[in-house]
Amino acid sequence: MPRNALRLLRPCYSDCKVMKTDISTVTRKGQVTIPVRLRRAFELEEGSHIRFLEDGKRIIIEPVVEDVEAAFGLINSENSISSSEIKEAIRNRAGKK
């Protein structure tokens, strides 16, 4: 079987779902390659950020959402501004560098 072939996880006993899995090797520097199938599915590009979560004996890797709209509602404030005002402020700040 090729190294990058899809495999099914061994049977689980809690929160069971049959998932497709890929295998990647950890390099001497601790780096792993995210399979192209997953990079495409989650729109991961060079420079994308991912989060590592520890769950017992499992490591969960998930993309970090970097969209301004995704942050709305996280902070309560009396002075609120619209997403277009935020985007304009970002553009203005970027232009002043």
FIDRENTOR-86817 format. One record per residue: x, y, z of N, C-alpha, C, CB in turn. Coordinates in pm, whole numbers. Glycine has a CB too. Example, Ala and Ser with C-alpha at 12.3 -4.5 7.8 and 13.67 -1.06 7.14 Angstrom:
% FIDRENTOR-86817
<n_px:1319&n_py:-569&n_pz:780&ca_px:1230&ca_py:-450&ca_pz:780&c_px:1320&c_py:-330&c_pz:780&cb_px:1131&cb_py:-447&cb_pz:905>
<n_px:1285&n_py:-225&n_pz:708&ca_px:1367&ca_py:-106&ca_pz:714&c_px:1290&c_py:3&c_pz:787&cb_px:1408&cb_py:-60&cb_pz:572>
//
This chain:
% FIDRENTOR-86817
<n_px:85&n_py:-118&n_pz:0&ca_px:0&ca_py:0&ca_pz:0&c_px:89&c_py:124&c_pz:0&cb_px:-97&cb_py:0&cb_pz:123>
<n_px:63&n_py:224&n_pz:-87&ca_px:144&ca_py:345&ca_pz:-90&c_px:140&c_py:420&c_pz:43&cb_px:97&cb_py:436&cb_pz:-202>
<n_px:248&n_py:492&n_pz:72&ca_px:258&ca_py:566&ca_pz:199&c_px:145&c_py:665&c_pz:219&cb_px:389&cb_py:638&cb_pz:207>
<n_px:99&n_py:728&n_pz:111&ca_px:-3&ca_py:831&ca_pz:127&c_px:-144&c_py:780&c_pz:99&cb_px:27&cb_py:947&cb_pz:35>
<n_px:-163&n_py:649&n_pz:99&ca_px:-295&ca_py:590&ca_pz:73&c_px:-391&c_py:620&c_pz:187&cb_px:-284&cb_py:438&cb_pz:51>
<n_px:-518&n_py:634&n_pz:154&ca_px:-620&ca_py:656&ca_pz:256&c_px:-639&c_py:527&c_pz:335&cb_px:-755&cb_py:702&cb_pz:193>
<n_px:-657&n_py:542&n_pz:465&ca_px:-682&ca_py:427&ca_pz:551&c_px:-797&c_py:460&c_pz:644&cb_px:-555&cb_py:386&cb_pz:631>
<n_px:-866&n_py:360&n_pz:691&ca_px:-972&ca_py:381&ca_pz:790&c_px:-912&c_py:367&c_pz:929&cb_px:-1089&cb_py:281&cb_pz:770>
<n_px:-961&n_py:449&n_pz:1021&ca_px:-916&ca_py:438&ca_pz:1160&c_px:-958&c_py:306&c_pz:1220&cb_px:-970&cb_py:554&cb_pz:1244>
<n_px:-882&n_py:261&n_pz:1318&ca_px:-922&ca_py:140&ca_pz:1389&c_px:-1053&c_py:168&c_pz:1462&cb_px:-811&cb_py:94&cb_pz:1490>
<n_px:-1128&n_py:65&n_pz:1498&ca_px:-1257&ca_py:87&ca_pz:1564&c_px:-1241&c_py:173&c_pz:1690&cb_px:-1322&cb_py:-47&cb_pz:1599>
<n_px:-1338&n_py:260&n_pz:1714&ca_px:-1336&ca_py:341&ca_pz:1835&c_px:-1457&c_py:303&c_pz:1920&cb_px:-1336&cb_py:494&cb_pz:1801>
<n_px:-1454&n_py:345&n_pz:2045&ca_px:-1559&ca_py:303&ca_pz:2138&c_px:-1639&c_py:419&c_pz:2194&cb_px:-1499&cb_py:226&cb_pz:2251>
<n_px:-1600&n_py:543&n_pz:2164&ca_px:-1678&ca_py:659&ca_pz:2206&c_px:-1671&c_py:762&c_pz:2096&cb_px:-1628&cb_py:717&cb_pz:2342>
<n_px:-1780&n_py:833&n_pz:2072&ca_px:-1785&ca_py:935&ca_pz:1968&c_px:-1740&c_py:878&c_pz:1833&cb_px:-1696&cb_py:1055&cb_pz:2006>
<n_px:-1792&n_py:759&n_pz:1799&ca_px:-1746&ca_py:688&ca_pz:1680&c_px:-1799&c_py:749&c_pz:1551&cb_px:-1788&cb_py:543&cb_pz:1688>
<n_px:-1708&n_py:772&n_pz:1461&ca_px:-1738&ca_py:813&ca_pz:1324&c_px:-1632&c_py:746&c_pz:1238&cb_px:-1738&cb_py:970&cb_pz:1307>
<n_px:-1670&n_py:700&n_pz:1122&ca_px:-1570&ca_py:646&ca_pz:1031&c_px:-1512&c_py:765&c_pz:957&cb_px:-1632&cb_py:538&cb_pz:931>
<n_px:-1381&n_py:784&n_pz:969&ca_px:-1315&ca_py:898&ca_pz:908&c_px:-1208&c_py:851&c_pz:811&cb_px:-1254&cb_py:990&cb_pz:1015>
<n_px:-1186&n_py:930&n_pz:707&ca_px:-1074&ca_py:905&ca_pz:619&c_px:-950&c_py:959&c_pz:689&cb_px:-1094&cb_py:972&cb_pz:477>
<n_px:-841&n_py:887&n_pz:677&ca_px:-717&ca_py:934&ca_pz:738&c_px:-604&c_py:928&c_pz:638&cb_px:-683&cb_py:852&cb_pz:863>
<n_px:-508&n_py:1010&n_pz:659&ca_px:-385&ca_py:1010&ca_pz:582&c_px:-271&c_py:996&c_pz:681&cb_px:-371&cb_py:1141&cb_pz:495>
<n_px:-159&n_py:951&n_pz:634&ca_px:-41&ca_py:934&ca_pz:719&c_px:65&c_py:1033&c_pz:674&cb_px:13&cb_py:787&cb_pz:713>
<n_px:129&n_py:1097&n_pz:770&ca_px:240&ca_py:1188&ca_pz:742&c_px:351&c_py:1156&c_pz:841&cb_px:195&cb_py:1338&cb_pz:752>
<n_px:474&n_py:1179&n_pz:802&ca_px:589&ca_py:1149&ca_pz:887&c_px:639&c_py:1277&c_pz:952&cb_px:702&cb_py:1081&cb_pz:805>
<n_px:673&n_py:1270&n_pz:1079&ca_px:730&ca_py:1383&ca_pz:1151&c_px:878&c_py:1390&c_pz:1117&cb_px:706&cb_py:1372&cb_pz:1306>
<n_px:925&n_py:1508&n_pz:1074&ca_px:1066&ca_py:1524&ca_pz:1040&c_px:1149&c_py:1546&c_pz:1166&cb_px:1086&cb_py:1642&cb_pz:942>
<n_px:1279&n_py:1549&n_pz:1150&ca_px:1371&ca_py:1573&ca_pz:1261&c_px:1341&c_py:1706&c_pz:1329&cb_px:1517&cb_py:1570&cb_pz:1211>
<n_px:1290&n_py:1803&n_pz:1253&ca_px:1257&ca_py:1935&ca_pz:1308&c_px:1115&c_py:1942&c_pz:1364&cb_px:1273&cb_py:2041&cb_pz:1200>
<n_px:1043&n_py:1830&n_pz:1365&ca_px:907&ca_py:1828&ca_pz:1418&c_px:802&c_py:1874&c_pz:1318&cb_px:899&cb_py:1914&cb_pz:1539>
<n_px:837&n_py:1881&n_pz:1191&ca_px:743&ca_py:1926&ca_pz:1089&c_px:669&c_py:1809&c_pz:1028&cb_px:816&cb_py:2005&cb_pz:980>
<n_px:545&n_py:1834&n_pz:987&ca_px:465&ca_py:1735&ca_pz:913&c_px:406&c_py:1803&c_pz:791&cb_px:353&cb_py:1673&cb_pz:1004>
<n_px:379&n_py:1725&n_pz:689&ca_px:314&ca_py:1776&ca_pz:569&c_px:165&c_py:1746&c_pz:578&cb_px:375&cb_py:1715&cb_pz:441>
<n_px:82&n_py:1849&n_pz:560&ca_px:-62&ca_py:1828&ca_pz:557&c_px:-96&c_py:1779&c_pz:417&cb_px:-141&cb_py:1961&cb_pz:593>
<n_px:-161&n_py:1663&n_pz:405&ca_px:-192&ca_py:1608&ca_pz:273&c_px:-270&c_py:1707&c_pz:186&cb_px:-271&cb_py:1478&cb_pz:288>
<n_px:-241&n_py:1703&n_pz:57&ca_px:-301&ca_py:1797&ca_pz:-38&c_px:-454&c_py:1791&c_pz:-33&cb_px:-252&cb_py:1768&cb_pz:-179>
<n_px:-510&n_py:1672&n_pz:-14&ca_px:-656&ca_py:1657&ca_pz:-6&c_px:-712&c_py:1744&c_pz:105&cb_px:-695&cb_py:1509&cb_pz:18>
<n_px:-646&n_py:1748&n_pz:219&ca_px:-693&ca_py:1827&ca_pz:332&c_px:-662&c_py:1976&c_pz:314&cb_px:-630&cb_py:1777&cb_pz:461>
<n_px:-546&n_py:2007&n_pz:254&ca_px:-514&ca_py:2149&ca_pz:227&c_px:-618&c_py:2210&c_pz:135&cb_px:-374&cb_py:2163&cb_pz:165>
<n_px:-659&n_py:2134&n_pz:35&ca_px:-761&ca_py:2184&ca_pz:-57&c_px:-897&c_py:2196&c_pz:12&cb_px:-773&cb_py:2093&cb_pz:-180>
<n_px:-934&n_py:2093&n_pz:87&ca_px:-1066&ca_py:2090&ca_pz:152&c_px:-1081&c_py:2205&c_pz:252&cb_px:-1086&cb_py:1957&cb_pz:224>
<n_px:-972&n_py:2241&n_pz:320&ca_px:-979&ca_py:2346&ca_pz:423&c_px:-917&c_py:2477&c_pz:376&cb_px:-908&cb_py:2300&cb_pz:549>
<n_px:-888&n_py:2486&n_pz:245&ca_px:-834&ca_py:2607&ca_pz:183&c_px:-710&c_py:2658&c_pz:257&cb_px:-941&cb_py:2716&cb_pz:179>
<n_px:-619&n_py:2566&n_pz:290&ca_px:-495&ca_py:2603&ca_pz:356&c_px:-390&c_py:2635&c_pz:250&cb_px:-445&cb_py:2489&cb_pz:450>
<n_px:-329&n_py:2751&n_pz:263&ca_px:-226&ca_py:2795&ca_pz:171&c_px:-101&c_py:2826&c_pz:251&cb_px:-272&cb_py:2918&cb_pz:88>
<n_px:9&n_py:2851&n_pz:181&ca_px:131&ca_py:2892&ca_pz:250&c_px:100&c_py:3015&c_pz:335&cb_px:245&cb_py:2921&cb_pz:149>
<n_px:141&n_py:3010&n_pz:460&ca_px:115&ca_py:3121&ca_pz:551&c_px:-12&c_py:3105&c_pz:633&cb_px:108&cb_py:3248&cb_pz:475>
<n_px:-97&n_py:3007&n_pz:598&ca_px:-219&ca_py:2982&ca_pz:678&c_px:-178&c_py:2937&c_pz:818&cb_px:-311&cb_py:2875&cb_pz:610>
<n_px:-259&n_py:2970&n_pz:916&ca_px:-232&ca_py:2929&ca_pz:1053&c_px:-320&c_py:2811&c_pz:1090&cb_px:-255&cb_py:3046&cb_pz:1151>
<n_px:-263&n_py:2719&n_pz:1166&ca_px:-339&ca_py:2606&ca_pz:1218&c_px:-318&c_py:2599&c_pz:1369&cb_px:-297&cb_py:2471&cb_pz:1149>
<n_px:-414&n_py:2541&n_pz:1437&ca_px:-411&ca_py:2530&ca_pz:1583&c_px:-396&c_py:2382&c_pz:1619&cb_px:-541&cb_py:2590&cb_pz:1648>
<n_px:-313&n_py:2354&n_pz:1720&ca_px:-296&ca_py:2218&ca_pz:1770&c_px:-366&c_py:2206&c_pz:1905&cb_px:-144&cb_py:2181&cb_pz:1782>
<n_px:-455&n_py:2110&n_pz:1917&ca_px:-528&ca_py:2087&ca_pz:2041&c_px:-493&c_py:1949&c_pz:2093&cb_px:-682&cb_py:2100&cb_pz:2020>
<n_px:-473&n_py:1939&n_pz:2223&ca_px:-444&ca_py:1812&ca_pz:2286&c_px:-573&c_py:1758&c_pz:2348&cb_px:-332&cb_py:1826&cb_pz:2394>
<n_px:-609&n_py:1635&n_pz:2313&ca_px:-731&ca_py:1573&ca_pz:2363&c_px:-697&c_py:1432&c_pz:2410&cb_px:-842&cb_py:1570&cb_pz:2253>
<n_px:-655&n_py:1423&n_pz:2535&ca_px:-614&ca_py:1293&ca_pz:2586&c_px:-492&c_py:1243&c_pz:2512&cb_px:-728&cb_py:1192&cb_pz:2575>
<n_px:-509&n_py:1133&n_pz:2440&ca_px:-398&ca_py:1075&ca_pz:2363&c_px:-403&c_py:1114&c_pz:2216&cb_px:-399&cb_py:924&cb_pz:2376>
<n_px:-487&n_py:1212&n_pz:2182&ca_px:-500&ca_py:1255&ca_pz:2042&c_px:-451&c_py:1398&c_pz:2026&cb_px:-646&cb_py:1243&cb_pz:1995>
<n_px:-403&n_py:1429&n_pz:1907&ca_px:-369&ca_py:1565&ca_pz:1868&c_px:-470&c_py:1604&c_pz:1760&cb_px:-219&cb_py:1576&cb_pz:1817>
<n_px:-537&n_py:1715&n_pz:1780&ca_px:-634&ca_py:1765&ca_pz:1683&c_px:-573&c_py:1888&c_pz:1617&cb_px:-772&cb_py:1797&cb_pz:1751>
<n_px:-574&n_py:1891&n_pz:1486&ca_px:-523&ca_py:2004&ca_pz:1411&c_px:-642&c_py:2068&c_pz:1341&cb_px:-413&cb_py:1961&cb_pz:1308>
<n_px:-659&n_py:2200&n_pz:1360&ca_px:-769&ca_py:2269&ca_pz:1295&c_px:-724&c_py:2404&c_pz:1241&cb_px:-886&cb_py:2287&cb_pz:1392>
<n_px:-785&n_py:2448&n_pz:1131&ca_px:-747&ca_py:2578&ca_pz:1076&c_px:-791&c_py:2691&c_pz:1168&cb_px:-808&cb_py:2597&cb_pz:936>
<n_px:-713&n_py:2798&n_pz:1170&ca_px:-748&ca_py:2917&ca_pz:1245&c_px:-819&c_py:3011&c_pz:1148&cb_px:-621&cb_py:2986&cb_pz:1310>
<n_px:-941&n_py:3052&n_pz:1183&ca_px:-1018&ca_py:3142&ca_pz:1098&c_px:-964&c_py:3283&c_pz:1118&cb_px:-1171&cb_py:3135&cb_pz:1132>
<n_px:-924&n_py:3345&n_pz:1008&ca_px:-864&ca_py:3478&ca_pz:1016&c_px:-952&c_py:3582&c_pz:948&cb_px:-726&cb_py:3478&cb_pz:953>
<n_px:-1081&n_py:3557&n_pz:945&ca_px:-1175&ca_py:3647&ca_pz:881&c_px:-1227&c_py:3746&c_pz:984&cb_px:-1291&cb_py:3568&cb_pz:816>
<n_px:-1229&n_py:3872&n_pz:951&ca_px:-1275&ca_py:3976&ca_pz:1044&c_px:-1417&c_py:3948&c_pz:1089&cb_px:-1265&cb_py:4114&cb_pz:979>
<n_px:-1505&n_py:3908&n_pz:995&ca_px:-1644&ca_py:3883&ca_pz:1032&c_px:-1657&c_py:3770&c_pz:1134&cb_px:-1725&cb_py:3849&cb_pz:907>
<n_px:-1564&n_py:3675&n_pz:1134&ca_px:-1570&ca_py:3562&ca_pz:1228&c_px:-1551&c_py:3608&c_pz:1372&cb_px:-1465&cb_py:3458&cb_pz:1193>
<n_px:-1488&n_py:3723&n_pz:1392&ca_px:-1462&ca_py:3773&ca_pz:1527&c_px:-1578&c_py:3854&c_pz:1584&cb_px:-1339&cb_py:3857&cb_pz:1526>
<n_px:-1676&n_py:3889&n_pz:1502&ca_px:-1786&ca_py:3969&ca_pz:1553&c_px:-1861&c_py:3897&c_pz:1664&cb_px:-1882&cb_py:4005&cb_pz:1440>
<n_px:-1896&n_py:3971&n_pz:1768&ca_px:-1969&ca_py:3915&ca_pz:1880&c_px:-1879&c_py:3861&c_pz:1989&cb_px:-2061&cb_py:3808&cb_pz:1833>
<n_px:-1748&n_py:3853&n_pz:1965&ca_px:-1657&ca_py:3801&ca_pz:2067&c_px:-1632&c_py:3901&c_pz:2179&cb_px:-1526&cb_py:3761&cb_pz:2004>
<n_px:-1639&n_py:4029&n_pz:2146&ca_px:-1611&ca_py:4133&ca_pz:2245&c_px:-1732&c_py:4226&c_pz:2253&cb_px:-1482&cb_py:4213&cb_pz:2208>
<n_px:-1780&n_py:4248&n_pz:2372&ca_px:-1890&ca_py:4342&ca_pz:2392&c_px:-1833&c_py:4482&c_pz:2409&cb_px:-1977&cb_py:4302&cb_pz:2515>
<n_px:-1892&n_py:4577&n_pz:2340&ca_px:-1844&ca_py:4714&ca_pz:2348&c_px:-1960&c_py:4809&c_pz:2329&cb_px:-1734&cb_py:4741&cb_pz:2242>
<n_px:-1954&n_py:4923&n_pz:2397&ca_px:-2056&ca_py:5026&ca_pz:2378&c_px:-2034&c_py:5100&c_pz:2247&cb_px:-2055&cb_py:5125&cb_pz:2495>
<n_px:-1909&n_py:5103&n_pz:2200&ca_px:-1874&ca_py:5170&ca_pz:2075&c_px:-1852&c_py:5064&c_pz:1967&cb_px:-1747&cb_py:5259&cb_pz:2093>
<n_px:-1955&n_py:5038&n_pz:1890&ca_px:-1940&ca_py:4937&ca_pz:1786&c_px:-1923&c_py:5002&c_pz:1650&cb_px:-2061&cb_py:4841&cb_pz:1785>
<n_px:-1855&n_py:4931&n_pz:1560&ca_px:-1838&ca_py:4980&ca_pz:1423&c_px:-1870&c_py:4865&c_pz:1327&cb_px:-1693&cb_py:5034&cb_pz:1399>
<n_px:-1898&n_py:4899&n_pz:1205&ca_px:-1937&ca_py:4799&ca_pz:1106&c_px:-1814&c_py:4731&c_pz:1048&cb_px:-2020&cb_py:4862&cb_pz:994>
<n_px:-1837&n_py:4618&n_pz:980&ca_px:-1727&ca_py:4546&ca_pz:917&c_px:-1664&c_py:4629&c_pz:806&cb_px:-1775&cb_py:4411&cb_pz:861>
<n_px:-1743&n_py:4709&n_pz:737&ca_px:-1687&ca_py:4794&ca_pz:631&c_px:-1595&c_py:4900&c_pz:691&cb_px:-1799&cb_py:4861&cb_pz:549>
<n_px:-1630&n_py:4953&n_pz:810&ca_px:-1544&ca_py:5051&ca_pz:877&c_px:-1412&c_py:4986&c_pz:921&cb_px:-1616&cb_py:5113&cb_pz:998>
<n_px:-1419&n_py:4862&n_pz:967&ca_px:-1298&ca_py:4790&ca_pz:1008&c_px:-1208&c_py:4766&c_pz:887&cb_px:-1335&cb_py:4655&cb_pz:1075>
<n_px:-1269&n_py:4719&n_pz:777&ca_px:-1191&ca_py:4694&ca_pz:656&c_px:-1127&c_py:4822&c_pz:604&cb_px:-1279&cb_py:4631&cb_pz:547>
<n_px:-1200&n_py:4933&n_pz:610&ca_px:-1146&ca_py:5062&ca_pz:565&c_px:-1028&c_py:5104&c_pz:653&cb_px:-1256&cb_py:5171&cb_pz:567>
<n_px:-1042&n_py:5085&n_pz:783&ca_px:-933&ca_py:5120&ca_pz:875&c_px:-810&c_py:5035&c_pz:846&cb_px:-978&cb_py:5101&cb_pz:1021>
<n_px:-829&n_py:4909&n_pz:817&ca_px:-717&ca_py:4820&ca_pz:784&c_px:-649&c_py:4866&c_pz:655&cb_px:-766&cb_py:4673&cb_pz:771>
<n_px:-730&n_py:4900&n_pz:553&ca_px:-674&ca_py:4948&ca_pz:427&c_px:-595&c_py:5077&c_pz:449&cb_px:-785&cb_py:4971&cb_pz:323>
<n_px:-652&n_py:5168&n_pz:527&ca_px:-584&ca_py:5294&ca_pz:554&c_px:-452&c_py:5272&c_pz:628&cb_px:-674&cb_py:5387&cb_pz:636>
<n_px:-455&n_py:5182&n_pz:725&ca_px:-333&ca_py:5152&ca_pz:803&c_px:-226&c_py:5089&c_pz:713&cb_px:-366&cb_py:5058&cb_pz:922>
<n_px:-270&n_py:4998&n_pz:625&ca_px:-175&ca_py:4931&ca_pz:535&c_px:-114&c_py:5030&c_pz:438&cb_px:-246&cb_py:4818&cb_pz:457>
<n_px:-191&n_py:5131&n_pz:395&ca_px:-141&ca_py:5231&ca_pz:301&c_px:-41&c_py:5328&c_pz:363&cb_px:-256&cb_py:5309&cb_pz:245>
<n_px:-41&n_py:5338&n_pz:496&ca_px:48&ca_py:5434&ca_pz:564&c_px:183&c_py:5376&c_pz:598&cb_px:-17&cb_py:5484&cb_pz:690>
<n_px:203&n_py:5247&n_pz:569&ca_px:333&ca_py:5183&ca_pz:602&c_px:440&c_py:5232&c_pz:510&cb_px:324&cb_py:5031&cb_pz:595>
//
